């Protein structure tokens, strides 16, 4: 009588080794893709935080201009609460209009914003005013 479970050709061991090699290659590929995706998400988060720093600077600018229409901006870079830096420059184009440049920075990213602001100076108290029109745009730059 012959045994039916006897393997005379020996193909099971190489087949198991090939399957293990394919699984290891697939796991390595998925790990590499996961790390690349994580790095891309981190870079995107830094980019978004750079834009948020610029928007925070615009809000600070609005508050300062409504308190004092003669506000001229920051003296150099100022740290933001989210870890970035910003700088505000205000140019007086007329008695009721201002041109503003804001530069924000977060890690490796830099963004520039510009805006045109129209003020209402007839609010009562001397240096304060009210913003009537606030048009801003984000300029190019990485």
C-alpha positions as CSV (number, residue, x, y, z in Angstrom):
1,X,0.0,0.0,0.0
2,X,1.0,3.5,-0.8
3,X,0.7,6.5,1.6
4,X,-1.3,9.3,0.1
5,X,0.1,12.1,2.2
6,X,3.7,11.5,1.2
7,X,5.2,14.5,-0.8
8,X,7.8,13.3,-3.1
9,X,8.3,16.5,-5.1
10,X,8.7,19.0,-2.2
11,X,6.9,22.1,-3.6
12,X,5.1,23.0,-0.3
13,X,8.2,24.7,1.4
14,X,9.0,26.9,-1.6
15,X,5.4,27.9,-2.0
16,X,5.2,28.9,1.7
17,X,8.4,30.9,1.3
18,X,7.0,32.7,-1.8
19,X,3.7,33.6,0.1
20,X,5.7,34.9,3.1
21,X,7.9,37.0,0.7
22,X,4.8,38.5,-1.0
23,X,3.2,39.3,2.3
24,X,6.4,41.0,3.6
25,X,6.6,43.0,0.4
26,X,3.0,44.1,0.7
27,X,3.4,45.1,4.3
28,X,6.5,47.1,3.4
29,X,4.7,48.9,0.6
30,X,1.8,49.7,2.9
31,X,4.1,51.0,5.6
32,X,6.0,53.2,3.1
33,X,2.7,54.6,1.8
34,X,1.5,55.3,5.4
35,X,4.6,57.2,6.3
36,X,4.5,59.2,3.1
37,X,0.8,60.1,3.8
38,X,1.7,61.1,7.3
39,X,4.4,63.4,6.1
40,X,2.0,65.0,3.5
41,X,-0.6,65.6,6.2
42,X,2.0,67.2,8.4
43,X,3.1,69.6,5.6
44,X,-0.6,70.4,4.8
45,X,-1.2,71.1,8.5
46,X,1.8,73.5,8.6
47,X,0.5,75.3,5.5
48,X,-3.0,75.7,7.0
49,X,-1.5,77.0,10.2
50,X,0.5,79.5,8.3
51,X,-2.7,80.8,6.7
52,X,-4.4,80.8,10.1
53,X,-1.6,82.9,11.5
54,X,-2.1,85.5,8.7
55,X,-5.9,85.5,9.4
56,X,-5.2,86.0,13.1
57,X,-3.0,88.9,12.3
58,X,-5.8,90.4,10.2
59,X,-8.2,90.2,13.1
60,X,-5.6,91.9,15.4
61,X,-5.2,94.6,12.7
62,X,-8.9,95.2,12.6
63,X,-9.1,95.5,16.4
64,X,-6.1,97.9,16.6
65,X,-7.3,100.1,13.7
66,X,-10.7,100.5,15.4
67,X,-9.0,101.5,18.6
68,X,-6.5,103.8,17.0
69,X,-6.8,104.9,13.3
70,X,-3.1,105.9,13.4
71,X,-2.0,102.4,14.1
72,X,1.2,101.7,12.0
73,X,1.7,98.0,12.4
74,X,4.0,95.8,14.4
75,X,7.7,96.5,14.8
76,X,9.1,93.3,13.4
77,X,7.8,89.8,13.8
78,X,5.4,89.0,16.6
79,X,4.7,85.5,17.9
80,X,1.2,84.1,17.4
81,X,-0.6,81.8,19.8
82,X,-0.4,78.8,17.4
83,X,3.4,78.9,17.2
84,X,3.8,81.1,14.1
85,X,5.0,84.6,13.5
86,X,3.4,87.6,11.8
87,X,4.3,91.1,10.8
88,X,1.9,94.0,10.0
89,X,2.7,97.1,8.0
90,X,0.0,99.8,7.7
91,X,0.3,102.6,5.1
92,X,-1.9,105.7,5.2
93,X,-3.1,106.3,1.7
94,X,-5.6,109.0,2.7
95,X,-7.3,110.2,5.8
96,X,-9.9,107.5,5.6
97,X,-8.0,104.7,3.7
98,X,-5.2,102.4,4.7
99,X,-3.2,99.9,2.7
100,X,-2.0,97.0,4.7
101,X,0.6,94.2,4.2
102,X,0.7,91.2,6.5
103,X,3.3,88.5,6.4
104,X,2.8,85.3,8.3
105,X,5.3,82.5,8.9
106,X,4.9,79.0,10.3
107,X,7.8,76.5,10.2
108,X,8.9,76.4,6.5
109,X,5.9,78.3,5.1
110,X,5.5,82.0,4.5
111,X,2.3,83.8,3.3
112,X,1.7,87.4,2.4
113,X,-1.7,89.2,2.6
114,X,-2.6,92.6,1.5
115,X,-5.7,94.6,2.1
116,X,-7.4,97.9,1.5
117,X,-9.3,99.4,4.4
118,X,-11.8,102.2,4.5
119,X,-12.5,103.9,7.8
120,X,-15.3,105.9,9.2
121,X,-13.7,108.5,11.5
122,X,-17.0,110.1,12.7
123,X,-17.5,107.8,15.6
124,X,-17.1,110.3,18.4
125,X,-13.9,109.6,20.3
126,X,-10.7,111.0,18.7
127,X,-8.2,108.3,17.6
128,X,-10.8,105.6,17.2
129,X,-12.7,104.8,14.0
130,X,-15.0,102.2,12.5
131,X,-14.0,99.9,9.6
132,X,-16.5,100.4,6.7
133,X,-14.8,98.2,4.1
134,X,-12.1,95.6,4.5
135,X,-10.9,93.9,1.3
136,X,-8.0,91.5,1.7
137,X,-6.4,88.9,-0.5
138,X,-3.7,86.3,-0.1
139,X,-0.7,86.8,-2.3
140,X,1.5,84.1,-3.8
141,X,4.5,82.6,-2.0
142,X,5.4,79.5,-0.1
